[in-house]
């Protein structure tokens, strides 16, 4: 199993907080960065092979990861078009490193409880994080859930929808079907959309299940306000054995 962390974006909505490093290196009130917290939890969950897409401040990001001294293997994949493509193209750039693998996929701006990641990693089926208790966001991802399966993901869906975040576990066969469609999109010049546009086209060909975390923390940091709100929810960093969650 490999983890894919998407970190090629510029994070412009964070203002000066991303003026010298990628958004994923933003400090949290716990004393960790967003990425440092993700990597620690991935290691605790037994995921030691991590692919990270880069773009904005790629050198700073690579040096930071190396400085952490974590027992993980990093593969950095640069998206040369990071300033004019969406992360669908970053995934396309990383395709050769993920072929034939089960994949845990997450955006680099997600902050979550360890128990959420643990449940994703241990899932035996392809799944996506959703919440039945969080209100539907007006502009962010929702998952359409019908007959117990995720049939579409996007910002535009409201009917039969649940709040969702880009935290997935894919079985290798399902991920391969999605990546084939991503490849088709990118090689035909469709690189400005979310990768979920390609996912929606093949949702009937795979079985993607919702993993309902209810009130457990799993939120993205898009703005400084998001960072402040998440700071209010974070507890003292979890012990290294993951106990307490």
Backbone bond lengths (Angstrom), bond angles and torsions (degrees), N, CA, C in turn:
res aa  C-N    CA-C-N  psi(-1)  N-CA   C-N-CA  omega(-1)  CA-C   N-CA-C  phi
1 X - - - 1.455 - - 1.528 109.56 -
2 X 1.338 114.71 139.59 1.458 120.43 175.71 1.526 109.73 -123.97
3 X 1.314 114.74 154.42 1.459 120.36 171.07 1.519 108.44 -104.56
4 X 1.323 115.83 141.40 1.457 122.39 174.22 1.521 107.40 -118.66
5 X 1.325 116.48 117.04 1.463 121.84 178.18 1.521 108.17 -110.96
6 X 1.328 115.54 122.91 1.462 121.03 -176.37 1.528 109.72 -91.08
7 X 1.334 115.44 112.33 1.468 120.52 -174.17 1.524 112.37 -135.43
8 X 1.323 117.50 34.29 1.461 119.49 -177.97 1.523 113.52 -92.04
9 X 1.337 117.51 -11.83 1.460 120.65 -174.17 1.519 113.05 -71.88
10 X 1.344 115.29 165.63 1.461 121.81 -175.13 1.532 112.85 -95.19
11 X 1.327 118.68 -17.28 1.460 120.44 175.78 1.510 114.56 59.54
12 X 1.318 117.72 39.51 1.468 121.56 -173.57 1.526 113.12 -64.78
13 X 1.330 117.50 -24.85 1.464 119.91 -178.05 1.532 112.16 -71.96
14 X 1.321 117.01 -9.02 1.461 120.69 178.48 1.526 112.63 -87.64
15 X 1.333 117.63 -4.04 1.454 120.93 177.16 1.515 112.79 64.41
16 X 1.336 115.74 -134.86 1.465 120.36 -174.31 1.523 112.27 -66.55
17 X 1.314 118.39 -16.73 1.465 120.59 -178.44 1.521 112.03 -66.13
18 X 1.332 117.00 -19.02 1.466 119.92 177.98 1.531 111.20 -117.35
19 X 1.303 116.25 26.99 1.468 119.66 -178.71 1.520 112.89 -79.28
20 X 1.338 117.18 -17.55 1.459 119.68 -176.70 1.528 113.68 -128.87
21 X 1.331 117.15 -0.78 1.458 120.36 -179.90 1.523 108.85 -161.46
22 X 1.340 118.54 163.76 1.462 121.22 177.38 1.527 111.62 -63.87
23 X 1.322 115.79 158.94 1.465 120.59 -178.28 1.521 112.69 -57.51
24 X 1.320 117.42 -34.80 1.471 120.85 -176.69 1.522 112.58 -63.30
25 X 1.330 117.66 -16.46 1.458 120.92 179.42 1.531 112.00 -94.47
26 X 1.319 117.33 11.02 1.458 121.41 176.08 1.520 109.89 -64.84
27 X 1.330 116.01 137.32 1.456 120.91 -179.64 1.527 111.52 -74.80
28 X 1.331 115.25 140.42 1.456 122.96 172.69 1.519 109.40 -101.39
29 X 1.332 117.94 160.08 1.472 120.09 179.41 1.526 114.15 -61.53
30 X 1.315 117.38 -17.69 1.473 121.00 179.70 1.518 112.75 -75.85
31 X 1.350 117.32 -9.48 1.451 120.45 -176.91 1.516 113.27 97.70
32 X 1.321 117.33 -6.83 1.458 122.05 175.36 1.515 109.89 -98.03
33 X 1.314 116.33 164.16 1.461 120.59 166.02 1.522 108.76 -89.16
34 X 1.334 116.08 166.70 1.465 119.35 176.93 1.522 109.78 -57.80
35 X 1.325 116.89 -48.18 1.463 120.58 -178.09 1.518 111.56 -68.21
36 X 1.320 117.58 -41.35 1.456 120.06 179.00 1.516 111.40 -58.48
37 X 1.332 116.82 -40.48 1.465 121.35 177.64 1.525 110.55 -65.32
38 X 1.329 117.26 -44.23 1.464 120.92 178.51 1.523 110.84 -59.12
39 X 1.321 116.25 -47.08 1.463 120.18 -176.46 1.520 111.24 -66.00
40 X 1.322 117.23 -40.68 1.464 119.93 177.92 1.519 110.66 -59.95
41 X 1.325 115.78 -43.78 1.459 119.23 -177.30 1.527 111.60 -71.81
42 X 1.320 117.73 -36.45 1.461 119.74 175.52 1.525 110.53 -61.09
43 X 1.322 116.23 -42.53 1.458 119.70 178.59 1.525 110.87 -63.41
44 X 1.348 117.30 -42.66 1.460 120.99 177.23 1.520 111.88 -61.26
45 X 1.336 115.92 -32.94 1.462 120.99 -178.80 1.524 112.21 -82.77
46 X 1.318 117.55 -0.33 1.450 121.14 176.20 1.512 115.35 91.07
47 X 1.331 117.22 13.10 1.463 120.99 178.80 1.524 107.72 -100.14
48 X 1.318 116.63 112.04 1.464 120.60 -173.86 1.524 113.22 -117.08
49 X 1.318 117.90 -0.56 1.467 122.06 179.81 1.526 107.37 -115.46
50 X 1.325 116.88 107.32 1.461 121.30 -168.05 1.522 110.64 -125.23
51 X 1.319 115.18 124.35 1.465 123.18 175.84 1.523 107.64 -101.53
52 X 1.316 116.21 126.84 1.465 121.00 -179.32 1.521 108.49 -122.62
53 X 1.337 116.11 123.53 1.461 118.64 174.27 1.521 108.46 -84.32
54 X 1.327 115.35 143.54 1.455 121.21 -176.29 1.519 110.47 -129.49
55 X 1.300 114.34 167.05 1.465 121.71 177.95 1.504 108.05 -167.01
56 X 1.327 115.29 -90.57 1.462 123.86 178.43 1.529 110.64 -60.80
57 X 1.354 116.96 123.14 1.464 122.14 -179.17 1.522 111.91 53.05
58 X 1.322 116.21 48.91 1.468 120.05 -176.87 1.526 112.12 -59.81
59 X 1.340 116.91 -41.46 1.452 120.13 -178.25 1.516 112.61 -64.25
60 X 1.321 116.07 -41.34 1.469 120.72 178.46 1.527 110.21 -61.38
61 X 1.334 115.72 -42.55 1.468 120.92 -179.17 1.525 111.07 -65.26
62 X 1.310 117.53 -45.63 1.460 120.77 -178.41 1.534 111.30 -64.28
63 X 1.323 116.21 -42.10 1.467 119.68 178.62 1.521 111.26 -64.69
64 X 1.338 116.13 -38.77 1.461 119.97 179.38 1.529 110.58 -62.37
65 X 1.315 117.03 -47.28 1.471 119.94 -179.27 1.517 111.11 -60.63
66 X 1.319 116.52 -42.00 1.463 120.03 179.88 1.522 111.46 -64.61
67 X 1.343 117.01 -32.44 1.464 120.82 -176.66 1.520 112.85 -72.54
68 X 1.336 117.86 -16.73 1.458 120.80 -175.32 1.522 113.18 -73.18
69 X 1.320 116.57 -23.71 1.463 119.88 178.53 1.517 113.78 63.80
70 X 1.314 117.17 32.35 1.466 120.89 -178.70 1.527 110.97 -84.57
71 X 1.339 116.98 152.00 1.471 120.58 -178.97 1.520 111.92 -80.28
72 X 1.327 116.17 58.45 1.460 121.65 179.81 1.521 109.38 -133.01
73 X 1.313 115.74 158.57 1.460 122.17 176.99 1.516 108.19 -104.97
74 X 1.327 117.08 121.31 1.452 121.87 -179.37 1.532 111.14 -98.46
75 X 1.315 115.44 138.61 1.461 122.45 166.68 1.524 106.66 -123.86
76 X 1.326 117.38 117.82 1.459 121.48 -178.98 1.528 109.42 -99.52
77 X 1.321 115.66 131.49 1.460 121.52 -177.76 1.526 107.75 -123.39
78 X 1.309 116.72 113.94 1.460 122.18 -177.11 1.525 110.51 -84.81
79 X 1.325 115.90 130.67 1.465 122.14 171.74 1.525 107.65 -95.93
80 X 1.335 118.55 104.23 1.465 120.58 -176.00 1.525 113.12 -68.28
81 X 1.332 116.49 -13.64 1.463 120.92 179.94 1.528 110.78 -109.41
82 X 1.326 116.72 29.80 1.469 120.87 -171.84 1.522 113.38 -60.32
83 X 1.332 116.91 -27.44 1.463 119.90 -176.06 1.522 113.12 -87.14
84 X 1.334 117.25 -0.76 1.470 118.73 -179.68 1.534 113.13 -143.05
85 X 1.325 116.83 15.56 1.469 120.75 174.37 1.518 109.36 -131.97
86 X 1.322 115.71 162.18 1.456 120.61 173.26 1.532 108.54 -90.65
87 X 1.331 117.11 177.88 1.463 119.42 -173.99 1.526 112.86 -69.80
88 X 1.319 118.23 -7.15 1.457 119.35 172.86 1.534 109.83 -58.64
89 X 1.334 116.07 -36.23 1.457 119.55 -179.45 1.531 111.19 -75.13
90 X 1.326 117.11 -32.74 1.469 119.95 175.19 1.523 110.48 -62.68
91 X 1.334 116.26 -40.85 1.461 119.61 177.66 1.528 110.31 -65.08
92 X 1.297 116.82 -39.39 1.464 121.35 176.92 1.535 110.32 -59.84
93 X 1.333 116.61 -42.76 1.461 120.46 179.56 1.524 111.89 -63.20
94 X 1.328 116.53 -28.99 1.474 121.29 -175.78 1.516 113.35 -92.85
95 X 1.318 118.49 3.06 1.469 121.10 -167.63 1.521 113.41 -59.89
96 X 1.317 118.26 -36.80 1.467 119.46 -175.38 1.530 112.25 -70.10
97 X 1.329 117.40 -21.61 1.464 120.83 -178.58 1.526 112.58 -86.95
98 X 1.331 116.80 -5.83 1.460 121.18 -174.23 1.525 113.30 -118.82
99 X 1.313 117.33 -5.00 1.457 121.43 -176.18 1.524 110.97 -59.68
100 X 1.332 115.88 130.39 1.453 121.67 176.68 1.512 115.44 76.17
101 X 1.328 117.25 10.32 1.460 121.52 -176.85 1.527 111.72 -110.23
102 X 1.337 116.50 146.71 1.461 119.64 160.86 1.523 106.47 -69.21
103 X 1.337 116.41 141.69 1.467 119.99 -171.92 1.527 110.42 -132.49
104 X 1.332 115.39 129.70 1.458 122.03 165.85 1.524 106.05 -97.13
105 X 1.314 116.65 118.44 1.460 122.28 -175.24 1.522 109.47 -112.21
106 X 1.325 116.09 131.18 1.450 119.48 176.69 1.518 111.19 -148.21
107 X 1.321 114.37 149.47 1.449 120.40 173.22 1.521 109.21 -77.20
108 X 1.314 115.52 148.30 1.452 120.66 -174.94 1.506 115.44 -74.12
109 X 1.339 117.68 -2.44 1.469 119.57 179.59 1.520 112.59 -108.81
110 X 1.335 117.38 16.33 1.466 120.70 -178.72 1.530 111.47 -88.52
111 X 1.325 114.76 137.21 1.454 122.31 173.84 1.520 107.02 -120.25
112 X 1.331 116.89 126.70 1.471 119.95 -173.83 1.515 110.54 -145.95
113 X 1.334 114.72 161.52 1.449 121.11 171.58 1.532 109.62 -73.47
114 X 1.321 115.03 152.36 1.458 118.72 178.81 1.520 111.60 -60.34
115 X 1.328 117.23 -37.30 1.463 119.29 -177.00 1.521 111.69 -62.77
116 X 1.330 117.14 -30.21 1.464 120.41 178.02 1.524 109.77 -66.57
117 X 1.327 115.93 -49.60 1.467 119.75 178.99 1.520 110.71 -63.25
118 X 1.308 117.57 -41.81 1.476 121.29 179.46 1.525 110.65 -57.16
119 X 1.338 116.74 -43.04 1.464 119.77 -179.33 1.525 111.62 -68.68
120 X 1.328 116.81 -36.40 1.465 120.40 176.82 1.527 110.24 -64.69
121 X 1.317 116.58 -49.86 1.467 121.14 -176.34 1.521 111.41 -62.67
122 X 1.324 117.52 -38.45 1.466 120.94 -175.94 1.527 113.48 -84.02
123 X 1.325 117.87 -5.22 1.462 120.66 -179.51 1.530 110.08 -61.45
124 X 1.316 116.09 139.66 1.459 120.82 179.38 1.523 112.11 -91.24
125 X 1.329 116.42 -8.11 1.454 121.62 179.07 1.527 109.43 -121.61
126 X 1.306 117.51 160.50 1.462 120.73 173.27 1.520 108.51 -64.36
127 X 1.331 116.35 134.60 1.460 119.13 -174.79 1.519 111.05 -151.15
128 X 1.336 114.50 164.27 1.462 122.87 178.25 1.515 108.77 -134.24
129 X 1.306 116.94 142.15 1.458 121.24 176.98 1.518 110.56 -69.76
130 X 1.326 116.07 127.13 1.463 122.68 172.48 1.522 107.61 -135.28
131 X 1.333 115.40 168.18 1.465 120.28 175.35 1.521 109.17 -137.24
132 X 1.320 115.37 128.11 1.466 121.03 178.25 1.518 111.77 -86.84
133 X 1.338 117.27 -8.19 1.462 120.18 -177.62 1.527 113.14 -106.77
134 X 1.324 118.05 -21.43 1.460 120.94 178.25 1.529 109.60 -75.99
135 X 1.339 118.07 142.38 1.469 119.52 176.29 1.519 111.23 -66.85
136 X 1.327 115.69 152.76 1.459 119.33 177.57 1.526 109.60 -67.23
137 X 1.318 118.27 126.57 1.464 119.92 177.42 1.519 110.16 -74.29
138 X 1.313 116.49 150.77 1.461 119.65 -178.04 1.524 112.35 -77.62
139 X 1.355 116.78 -32.62 1.464 119.39 -172.46 1.521 113.74 -122.84
140 X 1.311 118.03 -1.77 1.453 120.54 -175.95 1.528 111.42 -108.97
141 X 1.324 115.86 -179.51 1.461 121.32 -172.57 1.525 113.21 -61.14
142 X 1.322 113.51 137.48 1.462 123.24 166.11 1.522 107.55 -127.35
143 X 1.336 114.86 151.77 1.460 120.56 175.24 1.523 108.68 -112.51
144 X 1.314 116.44 128.80 1.454 121.33 173.33 1.516 107.62 -82.61
145 X 1.326 116.24 122.88 1.461 121.33 -176.90 1.523 108.76 -118.10
146 X 1.328 115.62 118.34 1.460 121.85 178.54 1.521 109.21 -132.94
147 X 1.326 116.04 133.10 1.460 122.13 179.20 1.527 111.39 53.15
148 X 1.341 115.26 37.29 1.448 119.99 175.03 1.509 115.68 78.66
149 X 1.335 117.36 9.54 1.462 121.02 -179.80 1.514 110.70 -127.18
150 X 1.340 115.97 152.07 1.461 121.38 172.84 1.524 107.61 -81.68
151 X 1.322 116.52 117.69 1.468 120.34 -177.34 1.517 113.19 -106.04
152 X 1.334 118.17 -15.05 1.456 121.50 177.70 1.521 109.39 -162.28
153 X 1.331 115.92 149.53 1.460 122.19 178.29 1.518 107.85 -135.45
154 X 1.335 116.34 133.10 1.450 119.84 177.62 1.510 111.70 174.67
155 X 1.304 116.34 174.82 1.460 121.12 179.63 1.523 111.46 -83.00
156 X 1.320 117.15 -16.41 1.461 121.64 -170.00 1.519 113.92 -92.24
157 X 1.313 118.40 -6.38 1.461 121.08 -173.63 1.528 111.60 -93.71
158 X 1.320 116.56 135.06 1.462 121.51 177.47 1.533 112.21 -130.72
159 X 1.314 118.09 -30.03 1.461 121.02 -179.69 1.521 109.67 -80.03
160 X 1.348 116.09 134.85 1.470 122.43 -178.22 1.526 111.44 56.18
161 X 1.328 116.59 32.72 1.461 120.65 -172.08 1.518 112.37 -110.58
162 X 1.352 114.56 156.28 1.457 123.13 174.75 1.527 108.22 -131.27
163 X 1.324 115.51 151.34 1.458 119.64 172.96 1.520 108.71 -58.08
164 X 1.317 116.96 140.50 1.459 120.73 -176.24 1.526 110.50 -145.34
165 X 1.304 115.07 157.24 1.462 122.06 174.11 1.518 108.51 -132.28
166 X 1.319 115.35 156.88 1.465 120.89 -178.24 1.524 110.28 -80.13
167 X 1.317 114.94 68.02 1.465 123.49 172.26 1.517 106.04 -129.30
168 X 1.335 116.00 110.46 1.459 122.55 -172.30 1.525 110.64 -127.48
169 X 1.334 114.10 157.28 1.471 121.59 161.53 1.524 106.14 -125.20
170 X 1.328 116.68 125.78 1.454 120.94 179.12 1.524 110.52 -119.31
171 X 1.307 115.75 130.67 1.447 120.01 166.08 1.520 108.07 -65.75
172 X 1.314 116.33 151.54 1.465 120.38 -171.67 1.522 112.89 -57.61
173 X 1.322 117.92 -41.20 1.460 120.42 -178.27 1.530 111.05 -64.71
174 X 1.336 116.60 -43.08 1.463 120.21 179.64 1.523 111.21 -66.05
175 X 1.338 115.97 -41.59 1.459 118.81 179.61 1.519 110.63 -65.23
176 X 1.320 116.87 -36.07 1.454 119.94 178.34 1.516 112.66 -62.94
177 X 1.336 117.37 -38.74 1.467 120.55 177.42 1.519 110.34 -63.93
178 X 1.337 116.40 -43.34 1.472 119.97 178.05 1.521 110.90 -64.03
179 X 1.327 117.14 -43.94 1.451 119.88 -177.95 1.528 111.77 -65.97
180 X 1.313 117.46 -33.93 1.470 119.58 175.34 1.530 110.61 -61.22
181 X 1.343 116.58 -40.07 1.461 118.89 179.74 1.535 111.02 -73.95
182 X 1.332 117.23 -35.16 1.463 120.14 173.76 1.515 110.39 -59.88
183 X 1.314 116.53 -42.31 1.466 120.75 178.57 1.520 110.81 -61.04
184 X 1.308 116.77 -42.19 1.452 120.86 178.43 1.527 110.95 -62.40
185 X 1.316 116.23 -43.24 1.469 120.83 177.24 1.523 110.82 -58.88
186 X 1.327 116.28 -53.67 1.460 120.21 -173.15 1.518 112.77 -67.03
187 X 1.319 116.85 -37.98 1.461 119.14 -178.46 1.520 112.53 -76.44
188 X 1.342 116.11 -8.34 1.465 120.08 172.47 1.527 111.69 -104.73
189 X 1.344 116.61 9.49 1.453 121.63 175.03 1.513 116.00 88.71
190 X 1.323 117.82 8.07 1.463 120.96 -179.13 1.529 108.95 -92.41
191 X 1.322 116.08 79.41 1.457 121.60 -173.85 1.527 113.39 -116.02
192 X 1.323 117.80 2.05 1.453 120.53 -177.79 1.504 114.21 -97.78
193 X 1.329 117.67 1.70 1.464 121.32 -176.93 1.529 110.10 -102.88
194 X 1.324 115.29 169.53 1.458 119.74 172.28 1.533 109.59 -68.01
195 X 1.320 116.49 150.10 1.459 120.27 175.08 1.521 111.14 -61.64
196 X 1.329 116.25 -23.25 1.457 119.87 179.50 1.523 112.53 -67.97
197 X 1.325 118.57 -17.79 1.468 119.98 173.09 1.521 109.94 -63.04
198 X 1.334 116.26 -39.21 1.461 120.60 175.31 1.529 110.76 -71.34
199 X 1.326 117.00 -37.43 1.467 120.95 178.33 1.527 111.06 -61.02
200 X 1.315 116.05 -41.36 1.463 119.13 -178.28 1.520 112.29 -63.55
201 X 1.310 117.05 -29.14 1.463 120.30 179.87 1.526 112.59 -72.24
202 X 1.321 117.30 -22.57 1.478 119.79 -177.39 1.530 112.51 -116.58
203 X 1.338 116.84 12.41 1.466 119.30 -175.13 1.524 112.78 -62.03
204 X 1.318 117.40 -26.99 1.464 119.71 178.65 1.528 112.05 -76.96
205 X 1.322 117.65 -13.01 1.458 122.30 -177.91 1.525 112.80 -93.08
206 X 1.329 117.22 -12.55 1.459 121.08 -179.57 1.532 108.93 -127.22
207 X 1.314 116.49 170.15 1.453 121.37 174.90 1.522 108.49 -115.77
208 X 1.337 115.46 103.87 1.457 122.83 179.55 1.524 107.62 -112.21
209 X 1.322 116.22 119.23 1.455 121.00 -173.62 1.522 111.16 -105.46
210 X 1.335 117.59 148.58 1.462 119.96 175.84 1.518 110.58 -78.52
211 X 1.314 116.52 138.01 1.450 121.47 172.21 1.526 106.31 -112.67
212 X 1.326 115.76 105.25 1.458 122.32 -172.67 1.529 109.90 -84.92
213 X 1.333 116.19 111.70 1.463 120.43 -179.68 1.525 111.88 -94.58
214 X 1.310 117.12 -2.85 1.460 123.95 179.49 1.527 110.49 52.37
215 X 1.335 118.90 -118.38 1.464 121.73 -172.85 1.527 113.96 -89.26
216 X 1.318 117.67 0.78 1.463 118.46 -179.60 1.529 110.57 -68.85
217 X 1.323 116.00 147.17 1.458 121.23 -174.18 1.524 111.63 -68.58
218 X 1.318 115.03 125.30 1.469 122.76 168.98 1.519 106.18 -162.05
219 X 1.316 116.38 94.72 1.460 121.28 -173.54 1.517 110.04 -138.75
220 X 1.324 115.67 155.13 1.456 120.86 178.33 1.522 110.22 -96.14
221 X 1.326 115.29 155.81 1.456 122.28 176.70 1.519 107.66 -111.35
222 X 1.322 115.74 98.24 1.463 120.99 178.47 1.521 112.29 -100.62
223 X 1.338 115.78 -28.88 1.463 121.52 -174.73 1.520 110.04 -135.05
224 X 1.316 116.36 170.47 1.457 120.70 176.67 1.528 110.39 -65.55
225 X 1.315 116.92 -32.05 1.461 120.27 176.07 1.515 111.09 -64.28
226 X 1.346 116.71 -41.38 1.469 119.85 175.64 1.518 110.48 -57.98
227 X 1.319 116.11 -42.78 1.461 121.08 -178.82 1.526 110.77 -62.04
228 X 1.314 116.85 -42.09 1.464 120.74 178.87 1.531 110.93 -65.19
229 X 1.330 116.77 -42.42 1.466 120.22 -179.17 1.520 111.85 -65.33
230 X 1.323 116.49 -41.16 1.465 119.93 178.68 1.518 110.45 -67.11
231 X 1.333 115.90 -36.10 1.454 119.62 177.82 1.514 112.64 -58.37
232 X 1.324 116.74 -33.43 1.459 120.90 178.80 1.525 111.47 -70.20
233 X 1.325 117.16 -25.73 1.467 121.16 -176.81 1.527 113.12 -90.85
234 X 1.319 116.27 -22.16 1.459 118.89 -174.48 1.519 111.39 -73.33
235 X 1.299 114.38 139.52 1.447 120.63 173.90 1.524 108.77 -95.24
236 X 1.332 115.77 -177.69 1.457 120.31 171.31 1.520 108.05 -57.38
237 X 1.360 119.29 141.32 1.464 120.16 -178.64 1.518 112.38 -49.98
238 X 1.321 116.67 141.13 1.473 122.78 -177.11 1.524 109.54 -64.03
239 X 1.334 117.01 150.21 1.469 119.69 173.84 1.518 109.99 -59.98
240 X 1.310 116.86 158.46 1.467 120.99 -176.17 1.505 113.36 -63.04
241 X 1.323 118.12 -19.53 1.471 118.99 177.61 1.511 112.94 -88.12
242 X 1.342 116.52 0.55 1.461 120.45 177.28 1.509 113.12 78.92
243 X 1.329 118.90 6.38 1.452 121.18 -178.24 1.521 110.09 -67.13
244 X 1.318 114.96 150.59 1.452 119.91 175.48 1.502 113.00 100.72
245 X 1.336 117.93 -9.38 1.464 120.03 177.15 1.504 109.32 -130.20
